[in-house]
């Protein structure tokens, strides 16, 4: 009887050791992904009264292609928002109804950007994140419905910058 119980204890300990070793091996083989650093932000800070002035300064300094936040005087329909950002080479995300950014792609041949915007949201659009050269972004800023165009540094990477909570509080 003693030898059977002893064998069970040894077998249980051996099985536990194998299970722990397997879990350790899985952990070593699949380390956690590093977090994305988010040093760059777009949008007005809490209580900021000179946001348009700050955004205009980033726009004046923009030369190389970069991401930018285009905010409107009032929320726009998908069609009007798409028309306002026509000069930009790419629209990357929409902010509608103060929610999280909605990623959008460029339309395929024969389809217009406003169709993509309409497919992404039925809500009025508060802002659009675009990508373009300094000249393209300045042309966007000249559109009648545009309040401000805030430009990130040209080395900013999609997915590694954030919007202030006054825009949406979301990561893009």
CNS distance restraints for C-alpha pairs under 8 A (distance, minus, plus):
assign (resid   1 and name CA) (resid   5 and name CA) 6.43 0.50 0.50
assign (resid   2 and name CA) (resid   6 and name CA) 6.06 0.50 0.50
assign (resid   3 and name CA) (resid   7 and name CA) 6.02 0.50 0.50
assign (resid   4 and name CA) (resid   8 and name CA) 6.28 0.50 0.50
assign (resid   5 and name CA) (resid   9 and name CA) 6.29 0.50 0.50
assign (resid   6 and name CA) (resid  10 and name CA) 6.20 0.50 0.50
assign (resid   7 and name CA) (resid  11 and name CA) 5.97 0.50 0.50
assign (resid   8 and name CA) (resid  12 and name CA) 5.97 0.50 0.50
assign (resid   9 and name CA) (resid  13 and name CA) 6.12 0.50 0.50
assign (resid  10 and name CA) (resid  14 and name CA) 5.98 0.50 0.50
assign (resid  11 and name CA) (resid  15 and name CA) 6.04 0.50 0.50
assign (resid  12 and name CA) (resid  16 and name CA) 6.14 0.50 0.50
assign (resid  13 and name CA) (resid  17 and name CA) 6.11 0.50 0.50
assign (resid  14 and name CA) (resid  18 and name CA) 6.22 0.50 0.50
assign (resid  15 and name CA) (resid  19 and name CA) 6.15 0.50 0.50
assign (resid  16 and name CA) (resid  20 and name CA) 6.14 0.50 0.50
assign (resid  17 and name CA) (resid  21 and name CA) 6.07 0.50 0.50
assign (resid  18 and name CA) (resid  22 and name CA) 6.12 0.50 0.50
assign (resid  19 and name CA) (resid  23 and name CA) 6.27 0.50 0.50
assign (resid  20 and name CA) (resid  24 and name CA) 6.12 0.50 0.50
assign (resid  21 and name CA) (resid  25 and name CA) 6.12 0.50 0.50
assign (resid  22 and name CA) (resid  26 and name CA) 6.21 0.50 0.50
assign (resid  23 and name CA) (resid  27 and name CA) 6.23 0.50 0.50
assign (resid  24 and name CA) (resid  28 and name CA) 6.26 0.50 0.50
assign (resid  25 and name CA) (resid  29 and name CA) 6.08 0.50 0.50
assign (resid  26 and name CA) (resid  30 and name CA) 6.12 0.50 0.50
assign (resid  27 and name CA) (resid  31 and name CA) 5.95 0.50 0.50
assign (resid  36 and name CA) (resid 159 and name CA) 7.83 0.50 0.50
assign (resid  36 and name CA) (resid 160 and name CA) 6.02 0.50 0.50
assign (resid  37 and name CA) (resid 160 and name CA) 6.14 0.50 0.50
assign (resid  37 and name CA) (resid 161 and name CA) 7.85 0.50 0.50
assign (resid  38 and name CA) (resid 160 and name CA) 5.14 0.50 0.50
assign (resid  38 and name CA) (resid 161 and name CA) 4.86 0.50 0.50
assign (resid  38 and name CA) (resid 162 and name CA) 6.37 0.50 0.50
assign (resid  39 and name CA) (resid 160 and name CA) 7.67 0.50 0.50
assign (resid  39 and name CA) (resid 161 and name CA) 6.45 0.50 0.50
assign (resid  39 and name CA) (resid 162 and name CA) 8.00 0.50 0.50
assign (resid  40 and name CA) (resid 152 and name CA) 7.21 0.50 0.50
assign (resid  40 and name CA) (resid 156 and name CA) 7.30 0.50 0.50
assign (resid  40 and name CA) (resid 160 and name CA) 7.53 0.50 0.50
assign (resid  40 and name CA) (resid 161 and name CA) 4.90 0.50 0.50
assign (resid  40 and name CA) (resid 162 and name CA) 6.47 0.50 0.50
assign (resid  41 and name CA) (resid 152 and name CA) 7.85 0.50 0.50
assign (resid  41 and name CA) (resid 161 and name CA) 5.52 0.50 0.50
assign (resid  41 and name CA) (resid 162 and name CA) 4.69 0.50 0.50
assign (resid  41 and name CA) (resid 163 and name CA) 5.34 0.50 0.50
assign (resid  41 and name CA) (resid 164 and name CA) 6.44 0.50 0.50
assign (resid  42 and name CA) (resid  68 and name CA) 7.70 0.50 0.50
assign (resid  42 and name CA) (resid  69 and name CA) 6.40 0.50 0.50
assign (resid  42 and name CA) (resid 150 and name CA) 6.85 0.50 0.50
assign (resid  42 and name CA) (resid 151 and name CA) 7.91 0.50 0.50
assign (resid  42 and name CA) (resid 152 and name CA) 7.41 0.50 0.50
assign (resid  42 and name CA) (resid 161 and name CA) 7.72 0.50 0.50
assign (resid  42 and name CA) (resid 162 and name CA) 6.36 0.50 0.50
assign (resid  42 and name CA) (resid 163 and name CA) 4.80 0.50 0.50
assign (resid  42 and name CA) (resid 164 and name CA) 6.11 0.50 0.50
assign (resid  43 and name CA) (resid  51 and name CA) 7.80 0.50 0.50
assign (resid  43 and name CA) (resid  69 and name CA) 7.20 0.50 0.50
assign (resid  43 and name CA) (resid 150 and name CA) 7.41 0.50 0.50
assign (resid  43 and name CA) (resid 163 and name CA) 5.86 0.50 0.50
assign (resid  43 and name CA) (resid 164 and name CA) 5.28 0.50 0.50
assign (resid  43 and name CA) (resid 166 and name CA) 6.75 0.50 0.50
assign (resid  43 and name CA) (resid 167 and name CA) 5.84 0.50 0.50
assign (resid  44 and name CA) (resid  48 and name CA) 6.08 0.50 0.50
assign (resid  44 and name CA) (resid  51 and name CA) 5.59 0.50 0.50
assign (resid  44 and name CA) (resid 164 and name CA) 6.52 0.50 0.50
assign (resid  44 and name CA) (resid 166 and name CA) 6.20 0.50 0.50
assign (resid  44 and name CA) (resid 167 and name CA) 7.28 0.50 0.50
assign (resid  45 and name CA) (resid  51 and name CA) 7.92 0.50 0.50
assign (resid  45 and name CA) (resid 164 and name CA) 6.47 0.50 0.50
assign (resid  45 and name CA) (resid 165 and name CA) 7.95 0.50 0.50
assign (resid  45 and name CA) (resid 166 and name CA) 6.82 0.50 0.50
assign (resid  46 and name CA) (resid 166 and name CA) 7.00 0.50 0.50
assign (resid  50 and name CA) (resid  54 and name CA) 6.29 0.50 0.50
assign (resid  51 and name CA) (resid  55 and name CA) 6.00 0.50 0.50
assign (resid  52 and name CA) (resid  56 and name CA) 5.99 0.50 0.50
assign (resid  52 and name CA) (resid 147 and name CA) 7.52 0.50 0.50
assign (resid  52 and name CA) (resid 148 and name CA) 5.70 0.50 0.50
assign (resid  53 and name CA) (resid  57 and name CA) 6.32 0.50 0.50
assign (resid  54 and name CA) (resid  58 and name CA) 6.57 0.50 0.50
assign (resid  54 and name CA) (resid 150 and name CA) 7.69 0.50 0.50
assign (resid  55 and name CA) (resid  59 and name CA) 6.29 0.50 0.50
assign (resid  55 and name CA) (resid 148 and name CA) 6.29 0.50 0.50
assign (resid  55 and name CA) (resid 149 and name CA) 5.83 0.50 0.50
assign (resid  55 and name CA) (resid 150 and name CA) 4.21 0.50 0.50
assign (resid  55 and name CA) (resid 151 and name CA) 6.95 0.50 0.50
assign (resid  56 and name CA) (resid  60 and name CA) 6.16 0.50 0.50
assign (resid  56 and name CA) (resid 148 and name CA) 6.99 0.50 0.50
assign (resid  56 and name CA) (resid 149 and name CA) 6.76 0.50 0.50
assign (resid  56 and name CA) (resid 150 and name CA) 6.76 0.50 0.50
assign (resid  57 and name CA) (resid  61 and name CA) 6.35 0.50 0.50
assign (resid  58 and name CA) (resid  62 and name CA) 6.22 0.50 0.50
assign (resid  58 and name CA) (resid 150 and name CA) 5.97 0.50 0.50
assign (resid  58 and name CA) (resid 151 and name CA) 5.33 0.50 0.50
assign (resid  58 and name CA) (resid 152 and name CA) 7.34 0.50 0.50
assign (resid  59 and name CA) (resid 134 and name CA) 7.00 0.50 0.50
assign (resid  59 and name CA) (resid 137 and name CA) 7.30 0.50 0.50
assign (resid  59 and name CA) (resid 138 and name CA) 6.72 0.50 0.50
assign (resid  59 and name CA) (resid 149 and name CA) 6.59 0.50 0.50
assign (resid  59 and name CA) (resid 150 and name CA) 6.21 0.50 0.50
assign (resid  59 and name CA) (resid 151 and name CA) 5.69 0.50 0.50
assign (resid  60 and name CA) (resid 134 and name CA) 7.90 0.50 0.50
assign (resid  60 and name CA) (resid 138 and name CA) 7.94 0.50 0.50
assign (resid  61 and name CA) (resid 134 and name CA) 7.94 0.50 0.50
assign (resid  62 and name CA) (resid  66 and name CA) 7.78 0.50 0.50
assign (resid  62 and name CA) (resid 133 and name CA) 7.47 0.50 0.50
assign (resid  62 and name CA) (resid 134 and name CA) 4.69 0.50 0.50
assign (resid  62 and name CA) (resid 151 and name CA) 6.89 0.50 0.50
assign (resid  62 and name CA) (resid 153 and name CA) 7.83 0.50 0.50
assign (resid  63 and name CA) (resid 133 and name CA) 6.28 0.50 0.50
assign (resid  63 and name CA) (resid 134 and name CA) 4.52 0.50 0.50
assign (resid  63 and name CA) (resid 135 and name CA) 7.38 0.50 0.50
assign (resid  64 and name CA) (resid 133 and name CA) 5.51 0.50 0.50
assign (resid  64 and name CA) (resid 134 and name CA) 6.16 0.50 0.50
assign (resid  64 and name CA) (resid 154 and name CA) 5.98 0.50 0.50
assign (resid  65 and name CA) (resid 131 and name CA) 6.75 0.50 0.50
assign (resid  65 and name CA) (resid 132 and name CA) 4.89 0.50 0.50
assign (resid  65 and name CA) (resid 133 and name CA) 3.87 0.50 0.50
assign (resid  65 and name CA) (resid 134 and name CA) 6.32 0.50 0.50
assign (resid  65 and name CA) (resid 154 and name CA) 6.01 0.50 0.50
assign (resid  66 and name CA) (resid 131 and name CA) 5.45 0.50 0.50
assign (resid  66 and name CA) (resid 132 and name CA) 5.69 0.50 0.50
assign (resid  66 and name CA) (resid 133 and name CA) 6.38 0.50 0.50
assign (resid  66 and name CA) (resid 134 and name CA) 7.72 0.50 0.50
assign (resid  66 and name CA) (resid 151 and name CA) 6.72 0.50 0.50
assign (resid  66 and name CA) (resid 152 and name CA) 6.17 0.50 0.50
assign (resid  66 and name CA) (resid 153 and name CA) 6.44 0.50 0.50
assign (resid  66 and name CA) (resid 154 and name CA) 4.52 0.50 0.50
assign (resid  66 and name CA) (resid 155 and name CA) 7.44 0.50 0.50
assign (resid  66 and name CA) (resid 156 and name CA) 7.21 0.50 0.50
assign (resid  67 and name CA) (resid 129 and name CA) 6.79 0.50 0.50
assign (resid  67 and name CA) (resid 130 and name CA) 5.60 0.50 0.50
assign (resid  67 and name CA) (resid 131 and name CA) 4.36 0.50 0.50
assign (resid  67 and name CA) (resid 132 and name CA) 6.71 0.50 0.50
assign (resid  67 and name CA) (resid 151 and name CA) 6.07 0.50 0.50
assign (resid  67 and name CA) (resid 152 and name CA) 5.67 0.50 0.50
assign (resid  67 and name CA) (resid 153 and name CA) 7.82 0.50 0.50
assign (resid  67 and name CA) (resid 154 and name CA) 7.29 0.50 0.50
assign (resid  67 and name CA) (resid 156 and name CA) 7.27 0.50 0.50
assign (resid  68 and name CA) (resid 129 and name CA) 5.60 0.50 0.50
assign (resid  68 and name CA) (resid 130 and name CA) 5.38 0.50 0.50
assign (resid  68 and name CA) (resid 131 and name CA) 6.20 0.50 0.50
assign (resid  68 and name CA) (resid 132 and name CA) 7.93 0.50 0.50
assign (resid  68 and name CA) (resid 137 and name CA) 7.73 0.50 0.50
assign (resid  68 and name CA) (resid 149 and name CA) 6.34 0.50 0.50
assign (resid  68 and name CA) (resid 150 and name CA) 5.31 0.50 0.50
assign (resid  68 and name CA) (resid 151 and name CA) 4.18 0.50 0.50
assign (resid  68 and name CA) (resid 152 and name CA) 5.84 0.50 0.50
assign (resid  69 and name CA) (resid 127 and name CA) 6.81 0.50 0.50
assign (resid  69 and name CA) (resid 128 and name CA) 5.96 0.50 0.50
assign (resid  69 and name CA) (resid 129 and name CA) 4.61 0.50 0.50
assign (resid  69 and name CA) (resid 130 and name CA) 6.49 0.50 0.50
assign (resid  69 and name CA) (resid 148 and name CA) 7.91 0.50 0.50
assign (resid  69 and name CA) (resid 149 and name CA) 5.58 0.50 0.50
assign (resid  69 and name CA) (resid 150 and name CA) 5.17 0.50 0.50
assign (resid  69 and name CA) (resid 151 and name CA) 6.56 0.50 0.50
assign (resid  70 and name CA) (resid  85 and name CA) 7.97 0.50 0.50
assign (resid  70 and name CA) (resid 127 and name CA) 5.41 0.50 0.50
assign (resid  70 and name CA) (resid 128 and name CA) 5.20 0.50 0.50
assign (resid  70 and name CA) (resid 129 and name CA) 6.11 0.50 0.50
assign (resid  70 and name CA) (resid 130 and name CA) 7.21 0.50 0.50
assign (resid  70 and name CA) (resid 141 and name CA) 7.84 0.50 0.50
assign (resid  70 and name CA) (resid 146 and name CA) 6.88 0.50 0.50
assign (resid  70 and name CA) (resid 147 and name CA) 7.57 0.50 0.50
assign (resid  70 and name CA) (resid 148 and name CA) 5.91 0.50 0.50
assign (resid  70 and name CA) (resid 149 and name CA) 4.57 0.50 0.50
assign (resid  70 and name CA) (resid 150 and name CA) 6.67 0.50 0.50
assign (resid  71 and name CA) (resid 126 and name CA) 6.27 0.50 0.50
assign (resid  71 and name CA) (resid 127 and name CA) 4.41 0.50 0.50
assign (resid  71 and name CA) (resid 128 and name CA) 6.73 0.50 0.50
assign (resid  71 and name CA) (resid 146 and name CA) 6.02 0.50 0.50
assign (resid  71 and name CA) (resid 147 and name CA) 5.50 0.50 0.50
assign (resid  71 and name CA) (resid 148 and name CA) 5.37 0.50 0.50
assign (resid  71 and name CA) (resid 149 and name CA) 6.49 0.50 0.50
assign (resid  72 and name CA) (resid  76 and name CA) 7.45 0.50 0.50
assign (resid  72 and name CA) (resid 126 and name CA) 6.13 0.50 0.50
assign (resid  72 and name CA) (resid 127 and name CA) 6.17 0.50 0.50
assign (resid  72 and name CA) (resid 145 and name CA) 5.65 0.50 0.50
assign (resid  72 and name CA) (resid 146 and name CA) 4.41 0.50 0.50
assign (resid  72 and name CA) (resid 147 and name CA) 4.64 0.50 0.50
assign (resid  72 and name CA) (resid 148 and name CA) 6.92 0.50 0.50
assign (resid  73 and name CA) (resid 145 and name CA) 5.87 0.50 0.50
assign (resid  73 and name CA) (resid 146 and name CA) 5.98 0.50 0.50
assign (resid  73 and name CA) (resid 147 and name CA) 4.86 0.50 0.50
assign (resid  74 and name CA) (resid 126 and name CA) 6.86 0.50 0.50
assign (resid  74 and name CA) (resid 145 and name CA) 7.59 0.50 0.50
assign (resid  75 and name CA) (resid  96 and name CA) 7.99 0.50 0.50
assign (resid  75 and name CA) (resid 124 and name CA) 5.33 0.50 0.50
assign (resid  75 and name CA) (resid 125 and name CA) 5.06 0.50 0.50
assign (resid  75 and name CA) (resid 126 and name CA) 4.51 0.50 0.50
assign (resid  75 and name CA) (resid 127 and name CA) 7.70 0.50 0.50
assign (resid  76 and name CA) (resid  80 and name CA) 5.76 0.50 0.50
assign (resid  76 and name CA) (resid  81 and name CA) 5.54 0.50 0.50
assign (resid  76 and name CA) (resid 124 and name CA) 5.20 0.50 0.50
assign (resid  76 and name CA) (resid 125 and name CA) 5.06 0.50 0.50
assign (resid  76 and name CA) (resid 126 and name CA) 6.60 0.50 0.50
assign (resid  77 and name CA) (resid  81 and name CA) 6.03 0.50 0.50
assign (resid  77 and name CA) (resid 123 and name CA) 7.67 0.50 0.50
assign (resid  77 and name CA) (resid 124 and name CA) 5.13 0.50 0.50
assign (resid  77 and name CA) (resid 125 and name CA) 6.19 0.50 0.50
assign (resid  78 and name CA) (resid  82 and name CA) 6.04 0.50 0.50
assign (resid  78 and name CA) (resid 114 and name CA) 5.56 0.50 0.50
assign (resid  78 and name CA) (resid 115 and name CA) 7.74 0.50 0.50
assign (resid  78 and name CA) (resid 117 and name CA) 5.32 0.50 0.50
assign (resid  78 and name CA) (resid 118 and name CA) 5.45 0.50 0.50
assign (resid  78 and name CA) (resid 121 and name CA) 7.94 0.50 0.50
assign (resid  78 and name CA) (resid 122 and name CA) 7.82 0.50 0.50
assign (resid  78 and name CA) (resid 124 and name CA) 6.92 0.50 0.50
assign (resid  78 and name CA) (resid 125 and name CA) 6.62 0.50 0.50
assign (resid  79 and name CA) (resid  83 and name CA) 6.21 0.50 0.50
assign (resid  79 and name CA) (resid 114 and name CA) 4.78 0.50 0.50
assign (resid  79 and name CA) (resid 115 and name CA) 7.68 0.50 0.50
assign (resid  79 and name CA) (resid 117 and name CA) 7.57 0.50 0.50
assign (resid  79 and name CA) (resid 118 and name CA) 7.65 0.50 0.50
assign (resid  80 and name CA) (resid  84 and name CA) 6.17 0.50 0.50
assign (resid  80 and name CA) (resid 114 and name CA) 7.87 0.50 0.50
assign (resid  81 and name CA) (resid  85 and name CA) 6.58 0.50 0.50
assign (resid  81 and name CA) (resid 114 and name CA) 7.59 0.50 0.50
assign (resid  81 and name CA) (resid 125 and name CA) 6.75 0.50 0.50
assign (resid  81 and name CA) (resid 128 and name CA) 7.72 0.50 0.50
assign (resid  82 and name CA) (resid  86 and name CA) 6.30 0.50 0.50
assign (resid  82 and name CA) (resid 113 and name CA) 5.91 0.50 0.50
assign (resid  82 and name CA) (resid 114 and name CA) 4.99 0.50 0.50
assign (resid  82 and name CA) (resid 117 and name CA) 7.12 0.50 0.50
assign (resid  83 and name CA) (resid 114 and name CA) 7.48 0.50 0.50
assign (resid  84 and name CA) (resid 140 and name CA) 6.47 0.50 0.50
assign (resid  84 and name CA) (resid 143 and name CA) 5.80 0.50 0.50
assign (resid  84 and name CA) (resid 144 and name CA) 7.80 0.50 0.50
assign (resid  84 and name CA) (resid 145 and name CA) 6.75 0.50 0.50
assign (resid  84 and name CA) (resid 146 and name CA) 7.01 0.50 0.50
assign (resid  85 and name CA) (resid  91 and name CA) 7.53 0.50 0.50
assign (resid  85 and name CA) (resid 128 and name CA) 7.94 0.50 0.50
assign (resid  85 and name CA) (resid 130 and name CA) 7.64 0.50 0.50
assign (resid  85 and name CA) (resid 140 and name CA) 5.54 0.50 0.50
assign (resid  86 and name CA) (resid 140 and name CA) 7.24 0.50 0.50
assign (resid  87 and name CA) (resid 136 and name CA) 5.36 0.50 0.50
assign (resid  87 and name CA) (resid 137 and name CA) 7.10 0.50 0.50
assign (resid  87 and name CA) (resid 139 and name CA) 6.04 0.50 0.50
assign (resid  87 and name CA) (resid 140 and name CA) 5.65 0.50 0.50
assign (resid  88 and name CA) (resid 130 and name CA) 6.42 0.50 0.50
assign (resid  88 and name CA) (resid 131 and name CA) 6.21 0.50 0.50
assign (resid  88 and name CA) (resid 132 and name CA) 5.05 0.50 0.50
assign (resid  88 and name CA) (resid 133 and name CA) 7.66 0.50 0.50
assign (resid  88 and name CA) (resid 136 and name CA) 5.25 0.50 0.50
assign (resid  88 and name CA) (resid 137 and name CA) 6.07 0.50 0.50
assign (resid  88 and name CA) (resid 139 and name CA) 7.98 0.50 0.50
assign (resid  88 and name CA) (resid 140 and name CA) 6.67 0.50 0.50
assign (resid  89 and name CA) (resid 130 and name CA) 7.68 0.50 0.50
assign (resid  89 and name CA) (resid 131 and name CA) 6.17 0.50 0.50
assign (resid  89 and name CA) (resid 132 and name CA) 5.21 0.50 0.50
assign (resid  89 and name CA) (resid 133 and name CA) 7.97 0.50 0.50
assign (resid  89 and name CA) (resid 136 and name CA) 7.37 0.50 0.50
assign (resid  90 and name CA) (resid 106 and name CA) 6.61 0.50 0.50
assign (resid  90 and name CA) (resid 130 and name CA) 5.61 0.50 0.50
assign (resid  90 and name CA) (resid 131 and name CA) 5.15 0.50 0.50
assign (resid  90 and name CA) (resid 132 and name CA) 6.66 0.50 0.50
assign (resid  91 and name CA) (resid 104 and name CA) 6.95 0.50 0.50
assign (resid  91 and name CA) (resid 105 and name CA) 7.04 0.50 0.50
assign (resid  91 and name CA) (resid 106 and name CA) 6.79 0.50 0.50
assign (resid  91 and name CA) (resid 128 and name CA) 6.92 0.50 0.50
assign (resid  91 and name CA) (resid 129 and name CA) 6.09 0.50 0.50
assign (resid  91 and name CA) (resid 130 and name CA) 4.29 0.50 0.50
assign (resid  91 and name CA) (resid 131 and name CA) 6.34 0.50 0.50
assign (resid  92 and name CA) (resid 103 and name CA) 5.80 0.50 0.50
assign (resid  92 and name CA) (resid 104 and name CA) 5.30 0.50 0.50
assign (resid  92 and name CA) (resid 105 and name CA) 6.21 0.50 0.50
assign (resid  92 and name CA) (resid 106 and name CA) 7.83 0.50 0.50
assign (resid  92 and name CA) (resid 128 and name CA) 7.49 0.50 0.50
assign (resid  92 and name CA) (resid 129 and name CA) 5.54 0.50 0.50
assign (resid  92 and name CA) (resid 130 and name CA) 5.44 0.50 0.50
assign (resid  92 and name CA) (resid 131 and name CA) 7.13 0.50 0.50
assign (resid  93 and name CA) (resid 101 and name CA) 5.85 0.50 0.50
assign (resid  93 and name CA) (resid 102 and name CA) 5.13 0.50 0.50
assign (resid  93 and name CA) (resid 103 and name CA) 4.15 0.50 0.50
assign (resid  93 and name CA) (resid 104 and name CA) 5.14 0.50 0.50
assign (resid  93 and name CA) (resid 128 and name CA) 5.76 0.50 0.50
assign (resid  93 and name CA) (resid 129 and name CA) 5.08 0.50 0.50
assign (resid  93 and name CA) (resid 130 and name CA) 7.19 0.50 0.50
assign (resid  94 and name CA) (resid 101 and name CA) 5.45 0.50 0.50
assign (resid  94 and name CA) (resid 102 and name CA) 5.07 0.50 0.50
assign (resid  94 and name CA) (resid 103 and name CA) 6.53 0.50 0.50
assign (resid  94 and name CA) (resid 104 and name CA) 7.18 0.50 0.50
assign (resid  94 and name CA) (resid 117 and name CA) 7.74 0.50 0.50
assign (resid  94 and name CA) (resid 125 and name CA) 6.74 0.50 0.50
assign (resid  94 and name CA) (resid 126 and name CA) 7.73 0.50 0.50
assign (resid  94 and name CA) (resid 127 and name CA) 5.98 0.50 0.50
assign (resid  94 and name CA) (resid 128 and name CA) 4.53 0.50 0.50
assign (resid  94 and name CA) (resid 129 and name CA) 6.31 0.50 0.50
assign (resid  95 and name CA) (resid  99 and name CA) 6.17 0.50 0.50
assign (resid  95 and name CA) (resid 100 and name CA) 6.38 0.50 0.50
assign (resid  95 and name CA) (resid 101 and name CA) 4.83 0.50 0.50
assign (resid  95 and name CA) (resid 102 and name CA) 6.36 0.50 0.50
assign (resid  95 and name CA) (resid 125 and name CA) 5.89 0.50 0.50
assign (resid  95 and name CA) (resid 126 and name CA) 5.57 0.50 0.50
assign (resid  95 and name CA) (resid 127 and name CA) 5.06 0.50 0.50
assign (resid  95 and name CA) (resid 128 and name CA) 6.09 0.50 0.50
assign (resid  95 and name CA) (resid 167 and name CA) 7.59 0.50 0.50
assign (resid  95 and name CA) (resid 168 and name CA) 7.06 0.50 0.50
assign (resid  96 and name CA) (resid 100 and name CA) 7.72 0.50 0.50
assign (resid  96 and name CA) (resid 101 and name CA) 7.53 0.50 0.50
assign (resid  96 and name CA) (resid 121 and name CA) 7.36 0.50 0.50
assign (resid  96 and name CA) (resid 123 and name CA) 5.82 0.50 0.50
assign (resid  96 and name CA) (resid 124 and name CA) 5.77 0.50 0.50
assign (resid  96 and name CA) (resid 125 and name CA) 4.31 0.50 0.50
assign (resid  96 and name CA) (resid 126 and name CA) 5.31 0.50 0.50
assign (resid  96 and name CA) (resid 127 and name CA) 7.06 0.50 0.50
assign (resid  97 and name CA) (resid 123 and name CA) 6.31 0.50 0.50
assign (resid  97 and name CA) (resid 124 and name CA) 6.40 0.50 0.50
assign (resid  97 and name CA) (resid 125 and name CA) 6.64 0.50 0.50
assign (resid  97 and name CA) (resid 126 and name CA) 6.55 0.50 0.50
assign (resid  98 and name CA) (resid 126 and name CA) 7.12 0.50 0.50
assign (resid  98 and name CA) (resid 167 and name CA) 6.25 0.50 0.50
assign (resid  98 and name CA) (resid 168 and name CA) 5.11 0.50 0.50
assign (resid  99 and name CA) (resid 168 and name CA) 5.24 0.50 0.50
assign (resid  99 and name CA) (resid 169 and name CA) 7.91 0.50 0.50
assign (resid  99 and name CA) (resid 170 and name CA) 7.84 0.50 0.50
assign (resid 100 and name CA) (resid 168 and name CA) 5.32 0.50 0.50
assign (resid 100 and name CA) (resid 169 and name CA) 6.73 0.50 0.50
assign (resid 100 and name CA) (resid 170 and name CA) 4.95 0.50 0.50
assign (resid 100 and name CA) (resid 171 and name CA) 7.72 0.50 0.50
assign (resid 101 and name CA) (resid 168 and name CA) 7.08 0.50 0.50
assign (resid 101 and name CA) (resid 170 and name CA) 6.23 0.50 0.50
assign (resid 101 and name CA) (resid 171 and name CA) 7.45 0.50 0.50
assign (resid 101 and name CA) (resid 172 and name CA) 6.63 0.50 0.50
assign (resid 102 and name CA) (resid 120 and name CA) 7.00 0.50 0.50
assign (resid 104 and name CA) (resid 116 and name CA) 7.00 0.50 0.50
assign (resid 104 and name CA) (resid 117 and name CA) 7.29 0.50 0.50
assign (resid 104 and name CA) (resid 120 and name CA) 6.94 0.50 0.50
assign (resid 105 and name CA) (resid 116 and name CA) 7.36 0.50 0.50
assign (resid 106 and name CA) (resid 113 and name CA) 6.67 0.50 0.50
assign (resid 106 and name CA) (resid 116 and name CA) 7.44 0.50 0.50
assign (resid 107 and name CA) (resid 111 and name CA) 5.49 0.50 0.50
assign (resid 107 and name CA) (resid 112 and name CA) 6.01 0.50 0.50
assign (resid 107 and name CA) (resid 113 and name CA) 5.69 0.50 0.50
assign (resid 107 and name CA) (resid 115 and name CA) 7.89 0.50 0.50
assign (resid 107 and name CA) (resid 116 and name CA) 6.31 0.50 0.50
assign (resid 111 and name CA) (resid 115 and name CA) 6.84 0.50 0.50
assign (resid 112 and name CA) (resid 116 and name CA) 7.00 0.50 0.50
assign (resid 113 and name CA) (resid 117 and name CA) 6.38 0.50 0.50
assign (resid 114 and name CA) (resid 118 and name CA) 6.08 0.50 0.50
assign (resid 115 and name CA) (resid 119 and name CA) 6.20 0.50 0.50
assign (resid 116 and name CA) (resid 120 and name CA) 6.25 0.50 0.50
assign (resid 117 and name CA) (resid 121 and name CA) 6.42 0.50 0.50
assign (resid 118 and name CA) (resid 122 and name CA) 6.12 0.50 0.50
assign (resid 127 and name CA) (resid 167 and name CA) 7.99 0.50 0.50
assign (resid 131 and name CA) (resid 137 and name CA) 8.00 0.50 0.50
assign (resid 132 and name CA) (resid 136 and name CA) 5.63 0.50 0.50
assign (resid 132 and name CA) (resid 137 and name CA) 5.94 0.50 0.50
assign (resid 133 and name CA) (resid 137 and name CA) 6.13 0.50 0.50
assign (resid 134 and name CA) (resid 138 and name CA) 6.10 0.50 0.50
assign (resid 135 and name CA) (resid 139 and name CA) 6.22 0.50 0.50
assign (resid 136 and name CA) (resid 140 and name CA) 6.39 0.50 0.50
assign (resid 137 and name CA) (resid 141 and name CA) 6.31 0.50 0.50
assign (resid 137 and name CA) (resid 149 and name CA) 7.28 0.50 0.50
assign (resid 138 and name CA) (resid 142 and name CA) 6.53 0.50 0.50
assign (resid 138 and name CA) (resid 149 and name CA) 7.96 0.50 0.50
assign (resid 139 and name CA) (resid 143 and name CA) 7.04 0.50 0.50
assign (resid 140 and name CA) (resid 146 and name CA) 7.43 0.50 0.50
assign (resid 140 and name CA) (resid 149 and name CA) 7.71 0.50 0.50
assign (resid 141 and name CA) (resid 146 and name CA) 5.91 0.50 0.50
assign (resid 141 and name CA) (resid 147 and name CA) 7.54 0.50 0.50
assign (resid 141 and name CA) (resid 148 and name CA) 6.45 0.50 0.50
assign (resid 141 and name CA) (resid 149 and name CA) 5.91 0.50 0.50
assign (resid 142 and name CA) (resid 146 and name CA) 7.18 0.50 0.50
assign (resid 152 and name CA) (resid 156 and name CA) 6.44 0.50 0.50
assign (resid 156 and name CA) (resid 160 and name CA) 7.08 0.50 0.50
assign (resid 156 and name CA) (resid 161 and name CA) 7.15 0.50 0.50
assign (resid 157 and name CA) (resid 161 and name CA) 7.16 0.50 0.50
assign (resid 158 and name CA) (resid 172 and name CA) 6.64 0.50 0.50
assign (resid 159 and name CA) (resid 171 and name CA) 7.02 0.50 0.50
assign (resid 159 and name CA) (resid 172 and name CA) 4.83 0.50 0.50
assign (resid 160 and name CA) (resid 171 and name CA) 7.76 0.50 0.50
assign (resid 160 and name CA) (resid 172 and name CA) 6.92 0.50 0.50
assign (resid 161 and name CA) (resid 171 and name CA) 6.50 0.50 0.50
assign (resid 161 and name CA) (resid 172 and name CA) 6.15 0.50 0.50
assign (resid 162 and name CA) (resid 169 and name CA) 7.43 0.50 0.50
assign (resid 162 and name CA) (resid 170 and name CA) 6.22 0.50 0.50
assign (resid 162 and name CA) (resid 171 and name CA) 4.47 0.50 0.50
assign (resid 162 and name CA) (resid 172 and name CA) 5.79 0.50 0.50
assign (resid 163 and name CA) (resid 167 and name CA) 6.14 0.50 0.50
assign (resid 163 and name CA) (resid 168 and name CA) 6.29 0.50 0.50
assign (resid 163 and name CA) (resid 169 and name CA) 5.45 0.50 0.50
assign (resid 163 and name CA) (resid 170 and name CA) 5.62 0.50 0.50
assign (resid 163 and name CA) (resid 171 and name CA) 6.18 0.50 0.50
assign (resid 163 and name CA) (resid 172 and name CA) 7.41 0.50 0.50
assign (resid 164 and name CA) (resid 168 and name CA) 6.39 0.50 0.50
assign (resid 164 and name CA) (resid 169 and name CA) 5.04 0.50 0.50
assign (resid 164 and name CA) (resid 170 and name CA) 7.41 0.50 0.50
assign (resid 165 and name CA) (resid 169 and name CA) 3.50 0.50 0.50
assign (resid 165 and name CA) (resid 170 and name CA) 7.18 0.50 0.50
